């Protein structure tokens, strides 16, 4: 089990004994760090939690809900927490139950909307709710046929994804072509054709009386907008909303959320713009980044203490974002690791992809030999088409693995179909498809050409590109198989190659319960492992070749950041200079590692980590730093130099500093630095101590306005400093909270029925 660290860990809520809920509201706050506590106690008004990877965001918001319930501010049945996956909602329910907050609703957006739609449809529209269409692909195929378009089976998923994107971004069929141009979206085929299929699909649904998952959100929002009495009923039921992963909200989900929260309901959102990696589905970080604009009175809390990863991993993650651009980059959080030091990340360059995969597999086996569990190791790649070579390398060493978010390579429909075609060509012997092909790889290309394989990849992303990647992997295997047999002095043909493919498929179909995880970077979001291998980090793969715009490139950078922050201790980053053994070494490592990997251009100054804290809204009587020009308190001259601005006087103007207090503060600072094993300036700089000794604050409010005393330092050192200023001995402000105990991770109770349950 992962060790519990001071300040809490993202996977484990506080509970003093297994299965027991804390007694009293204050017990819910035990073990939280200062910023997490600030989240938990911010029960009124809009609250925005900017939470970096591994900083305990789920812990913070579940403790906030539990503290609100147990202090009597929240009624459990009036709380609705929404997130994006059933797994995350189940985990949240389990934590809330452990914290004594039974009765709180924790659901996905679609689940919450569906319950309301089912409850209110009879009185709002009449009759039963239309049947929910669980799979769109068949209806999209029919709509394409009715539109006069011939669409390959592999294109249907891409067409379906385009329709989903249009609906969640609230684009109607007639506006779709213009929207593609405006957003720079790489449509899978002619936008006018897609618009026609989209319109036919919508009409077909209406004709048959069915709705899809996007309609659930759309219809629920429309009912709340059109029927004030129903909207008031919902708003009377739910008075407190929490939205997790707010950077992934779509315009349609925000529209529904706006309806839910009208009329004064309190709203708490949590997210991290640096983990926005699903914009292609319609997700946008704009609502998170502009939350303070929409809600000027909001309290903003930043969580930057990383309890997941070692300082070495955190430094690399911070470095990945140091050169980021765009609005999301302007709001990036600089993480501060709370763990003990670990090994430095490893950067490895290989001659070719098979060597990269084989070496990675051997390094994984070494970790297994050192006691790291297979389930705590992951290999992460940009596209699912990269998985086969790692599946094979692990299978060759007898290392069990599990593929997450995709089918095993030899189970993919296009691969099964391709192997069947190759087997047929091998049996035919003189198949016209392979006539004239000079070698095994050429024969393989010729056979696969009948299924649409081309030497160059198709434009764009999606299913068509993934299918091409799978077929290209079979061609590469043919090249490698022929080269190996030639080196051994053995001949080869299609029949021998098909036998090899069958053997590989059989080896990789072995059951794996405790296995190394193979996953795409997208599928790894929300997960973590002790050891992470980030592989295939070359230009054209990451960033992917079809990422053209600045924002698309930045999303690729964020994707690598998400991958790096999945690692707790061991992190490896690797790339291959060529695709196949003996190939031309023309590839370059990803630009995102420039300044980080050995031999690349020099990095900027090493950062010491960011600062968490709390910013209160415009109507809060909090001590906020003054903005704009700073005047000398003595001569009223505008101050420019940083030290002068901190002291609020010119260096040449007379000082009112209490020399004795300054010396006491310096002595106290030295002791704090010794206890922490850190330089003295990490506690407070000399200039800050001088400013304190000149102002001699008597209250936290007076101390907070001094430059250099942020919310985190105020919470950590405020009591000591104020004691020294009053002439008293300081209290010990460095007592760490007690370690919390981690509950079972699979405690996922069923939903608690609410007013809008079907049985109500």
Beta strands, then each sheet from edge to edge (+ up, - down):
strand 1: 47-51
strand 2: 79-83
strand 3: 105-108
strand 4: 131-132
strand 5: 210-211
strand 6: 240-243
strand 7: 266-271
strand 8: 299-303
strand 9: 305-306
strand 10: 336-337
strand 11: 346-352
strand 12: 377-381
strand 13: 401-404
strand 14: 516-520
strand 15: 529-534
strand 16: 567-578
strand 17: 613-615
strand 18: 630-631
strand 19: 638-639
sheet 1: 3+ 2+ 6+ 7+ 1+ 8+ 17-
sheet 2: 4+ 5+
sheet 3: 9+ 10+
sheet 4: 11+ 16+ 15+ 12+ 14+ 13+
sheet 5: 18+ 19-
end
